[in-house]
Structures are given as structure tokens and as C-alpha cells.
Amino acid sequence: MSLKSLGERLRPLSRLEPVLYLAWAAALTLLTAHLFYASLHEQTRLTEVSAADFPATARAASEWSAPLDDVFIHFDFARSIARGHPFEWSEGNGYSSGGTSMAYPFVLALGYWSWSGFRQLGLMVWAAILAATCTFALLLAARRLFRRLPTVASYLAPPLVLGVGALSWSLFSGMEVAFFLAVWAGAYVAWDDLVAGVPRRGAPRRPLLAAGLLGGWCALLTATRPESAPIVALFGLTAGVVVARRSRWPRGLAAVVLVGVPALLTLVLHALANRHYTGETTAAGALVKLELYHPHLSPSEVWDLYRFHVRYQIERVTEYHLAEPGKFGWLVWALGLFALIPRATRRPAAMLWGSAALWVLVVATNGQVRWQNERYTMPAVAWLMLSAALGAGGLLTLRFAVGRRGRWLRLAGAGGALLALGLGAYHQAPRFRDQVWFFGRAARNIRDQHVRTGRLLRHAGTPPPRRVLVGDAGAIPYASDLPALDIIGLGGFRGLPFARATRLGLPAALELIEGLSPAERPDLLALYPSWWGALPLWFGERVGEVPVTGNVICGGASKVLYVPRWERFGRSGVPYSLRPGERVVDALDLADLVSERRHALRLSVPRAGAVTMKLLADPSDPRRELWDGGRVLGGAVQLDAVLRGPSPGRAARLVLRTAPAAPARLRVSLDGVTLGEPSLEPGSRWVEPSLPLPASSTSGPRALRIEPLAGEASLFHVWLLEDEGG
């Protein structure tokens, strides 16, 4: 039988080849998921949990957990969505912009809403199903990358993507990584349909319809991760160039608009919602995590950190996550870069490298990119591995010349690719095993500490706490199903600027809690004491702790529970030097961002005015202590604000609250008129210097200016008082 006739007989079997790839991708996806989730269950069984910690209704699901507390932030949002409160982290707190993904919690909410088995810790089962489904979808769409190579080359994609332990760790963690990559894959297929389907001449409607479809995918991409906006621009601009070259430039411009505008509208609507509900256009997650919004870093320091984070991502991924020892990790880069050379792989490789590079550059602005097993970088790792699979596939299947020279080049290329793949797999194996173990141990840590704390809060007390203050907005509020306040600010609370306040410093966050009514303040604290300085010492009475053994992921060895002592806020909003017959016309509370915003406070030196706080004896009652937060003024820092003026013709004065730690002198002016230059002497007491105001015939706003003339002073409050008797 001739080869030609054999080929004819085998041709019908080629129709089954797509099924073979489906089976291959599905088998590797399920096998990898099994390895990680089996590790999770093996680890959680190692810890005996008493019935008091996990009541009977919860024990059935107690073996499920997640390796990151941040997974439970998504769960918190998903539960609120399922209960009819979208964009609320904790029901009753109002809108929150602190989630890393707008779209992913809605997908989780489908499971929570549809079946009771996907509630409580069972929601992780639904997250695992989503992760496996989305990973499988990514691998199916990845075949499109190999469209111009022999079909066999595409079989490299599943093992190279799933064979990196850190990447699979993130894919199956319950975070939005797998969902995001599946959406990117859908966008890539739509982009490829567009650029490959644009005819050389005529038929102008089809490209615009394809551009509209790509625009829908790009909108979902930015709704899943806003950091993908530059990748959307890459899709749109490249599509527009292709359409313009093969048709007319107005159609190319129309394609760019159709691709980019839906994503742009998604971002704009999100920013407008943030502005309306929180007063901040920027999302709380960006305020908390991005170095660009750090209140005390100079532009040069921000730039230095940015360069460090770019370099860190490249070196950490290559020299740690890809291989042991790290030098073999660069083989992946070599294979991926080769994919940019052959014409058959150049276009998809350019899109993979463009996506990876833009992603690394964007997430380098995130000060937390080094934590949580480098999960922020993992989409770029997925694109790097796909480019390596594309490069290896080209080396194994393409011909680079004819004749004997071509055979030798093909043999050398195939040998080099096989050697690189073999060495890469061999040196990745120990890293993969470590990641499988790490996944299970981290999930066990989160269950044993965070989930257990939440269950204790829910069931141990009678009645349970009214509101819990947490420093990590994840599993504790989810497991307890109690109202919570996230002091970091990701959870959001009634539009108060906790994200910006806590980034500024703990005193600013406490000022916001002080402004709450006693009924709204948390009546239990669940914190890592090492994170919060004086907060648990000054405001907490320790009542218990939840330890964790073999910790690899939690922020501390014990989650400590405190009953708060908010009475130390006392009468800090009222001057102890208030005289009989006087009333407060206006009060500027320094370090209270709400009060500062209301009084249009401005500091002359950007990123200056560090916040501070003190707890000293109350001058009106020495048996009690008085707390207040304030700003540190010194050097060239000048404070400007606007105060409400006193009633016309009434005697009035300005009172400052300070607690000098060293000699200092201030100049205080109102409407350009110097009221005085009080000298401050150090001491462990509250001091309230008073400055009389000149008589005024109007009661309009008054421009306040405070300038340090010598030394450094901590300013806590400014009051404008007037005599009620005229």
C-alpha cells in the first residue's frame, strides 16, 4: 500500500482529532485541579476542629477552604449580590469599590444563588468548578495561536501552561485569574477573527461586526480586571491598523472605536459610581495598594519602587517560579522569543508578548505585587508559557530551508526545542511539588485561623457581636456572616474614606471611627496586633485569640480578639478650655479626612503633614484619658483651611489643641491678619493656646493659615469660639 493511499484511508480519522485535543486539555486540567484540591483536603484533615468551633451545620463543608484570604473578599461580594445588594462587601455598609474585579463576584453569585450546596464554604466548590472550566476554555482557545502551524504543535499548550506550579496555584486558588484569562482568550479569538477575516478588498461590514464583538469581550475584560485597559488598547489599535490597511482609514478608525469604547465606558461608569458613592473617583483597592497614591512618597521614590517591581516580577518568576535552579527558567524566554521570528507564529506571539509586557508594566504600580505567591503577575506568566509553547511548536514542525541544509536546520531546531522542554520540565518539577504542598497548607491556615475566627464570632457569643472590626476583609466576615468594618478600607463603609485614611496612617482611620455614632462602632476587634501599633494597646481589651500552626500565608501566628474601649475618644471634639457662655462656631479636626475636606484643608508641601495621635490625661477630668489624632507641621509646611466666621459684633477667639514634644512656635493668621505667634513648650499634657479675633461686621467664611516658625508642632484641633452673650 502506498503512502498516498494510506493517507486517504486515514483522512476520515482526522475529523476525530479535535475530540482528541479536547480530551487532552480536559484530562490535564482535571489532573492538575485534582492535585491541588487533593492537597487541600489532605492538609485540612490534619487539623482536628472541635464541634464548638464548627457547629454541626458547618462541619460538612469544613474541609473546603482557599489558599488566600482575598478569595473570601470575592465570596463576600458574591453573597451580597445573591442577596440583592450588589457592590456591597458587607450588607448595610453601602457601596464598596474595594474589589479587585467587578465581574467575577457576579459569576460566583450565580452558584451561591442557584444551589444551597454552593453556600458557606461550599462556594469554594463552585469557584473550583469555575476555575477548571475557565482553564479548559483558555486551553481550547489557545489552539487559535497555532492556526498556521501543524495541528500537533497545539498539544504543547496544555502541559506548558498547567506545568508551572505557581501559575496553576493561582488558576485554582478561587481568585479571578482563570476567569480573566478565559475572557482574554475569548477576546483573542475575536481579534484573530477580525484581523484574519478582513478581506484585501471590499466587504466592509464584516470587519465592523467583528470589531463590535471584540469590543464586547474587551468590556468584559476591563470589568474583570481594570488593569487590562492597555491590553484593550493593544487589541483595538492593532485591529484598526489591519482594517485601515486592507480597507479605508475611516473604517480602521471605526474599528478602533468599536473595540475601545465599550471598555472605556465600563471604566468611566465605574469611576463615576465610585465618585458618587464614595467621593473618590479612584477605586479603594488602588488607593490602598498603588504606590502612586502613597501619601508620603516623593515622585522619585515612587519611580524607584516602580522600577524595582518591574525587575522583581521578571527575576522572581524566571529564577524562582519557572525552575530550580533559576538559570534554567530563561529557557522559557528563549522559546517564547523564538516565536516572534517565523511568519507563521509572529502575529500571535506579538500579541502574547504585548499582553505580558503591558501587564507587567501596569501591575508594577501595585505595592503588593510581591505578596500572595506573586498572583498579580500570573496572567503574564500564562502568556509567557503560551508563547514558549508557540516557539517550541514552530521549532518542532516548521521547515526553515530546503534540501540538506533544511533537514539539518530542522533537526537542530527540533533537538533544541526538545532539550529546552526536557530541561524545563525537569527543573520545574520540584517547584511544582512545592506549590501543590503550599496550596494545601495555605488553605489549611486560612481555614484554621480566619474561618475558625469567623465561626467563633458567629456561634460562641450570645448575642453575637453587633459589628466586627477586621484588618483583612475576607474569611472572617464571610464565615461569621456578621456586619463588619474593614479598617484598611477595601470593604467600604457609608462612603467614608477609610482607604485613604488608613494609607495616611492609623490615626486618620481612628478619627473616622470616632465620627461614627456609638451604635455604629464595632463592638469587637479581630486583628493582628503587630499590624496596628497602638490600636489594640490603647483601645482594646484582649478576650481571646485564634492561633495557627505551621503558618505559611496568614499575617500572624494568632488572630487576637479584643473588646474595644471607644470611651477613650471621650470629649475630644470639645475644647477643655471652653468658657461659660461660649459656643463652638466651627471645628477643624486635624487628621479627620471628612473634617479636613469640609474645611478645604490644604498643605503647602505635597505629601507632607504626617498624622500622629496621643493619649493623655483629660484636663477636665485627670482620672480619665483623652485621645486625639492630628497633623505634624514643621519646616516649610503651611496649613490653609476655611472656617465658618463668628456672628457679627460678637467677641470671638481661635483655640488650638496641641501636645508639644519639643519647643515650637507658630504663626496663626485669619484672612491675612496675624492673630498671634504662640510659643509651645514641651510636656506630656494637652495644651490649648487661645488667640482673640478682631471684631467683624460679617459672618462669612474665614481663611485660616498656620505656619511653623520654629521647631515642629503636632496640631490636633482648631476651634473658632464666640461669646453667646454678644
Buried (B, 14 or more C-beta within 10 A) or exposed (E): EEEEEEEEEEEEEEEEEEEEBBEBBBEBBEEBBEBBBEBBBBBBEEBEBEEEBBEEEBEEBBBBBBBBBBBBBBBBBBBBBBEEBBBBBBBEBBBBBBBBBBBBBBBBBBBBBEEEEBBBBBBBBBBBEBBBBBBBBBBBBBBBBBBBBEBEBBBBBBBBBBBBBBBBBBBBBBBBBBBBBBBBBBBBBBBBBBBEEBEEEEEBEBBBEBBBBBBBBBBBBBBBBBBBBBBBBBBBBBBBBBBBEBBEEEBBEBBBBBBBBBBBEBBEEBBEBBEEBBBBBBBBBBBBBBBBBBBBBEEEEBEEBBEBBBEBBBEBBBBBBBBBEBEBBBBBBBBBBBBBBBEBBBBBBBBBBBBBBBBBBBBBBBBBBBEBBBBBBBBBBBBBBBBBBBBBBBBBBBEBEEEEEEEEBBEEBBEBBEEBBEEBBEBBBEBBEBBBBBBBBBBBBBBBBBBBBBBBBBBEEEEBBEBBBBBBBBBBBBBBBBBBBBBBBBBBBBBBBBBBBBBBBBBBBBBBBBBBEEEBBBBBBBBBBEBBEBBBEBBBEEEBBBBBEEBEBBBBBBBBBBBBEBEBBBEBBEBBBBEEEBEBBBBBBBBBBBBBEBBEBEBEEEBBBBBBBBBBBBBBEEEEBBBBBBBBBBEEBBBBBBBEBBBEEBBBBBBBBBBBBEEBBBBBBBBEEEBBBBBBEEEEEBBBBBBEBEEBEEBEBBBBBBBBEBBBBBBBBBBBBBBEEE
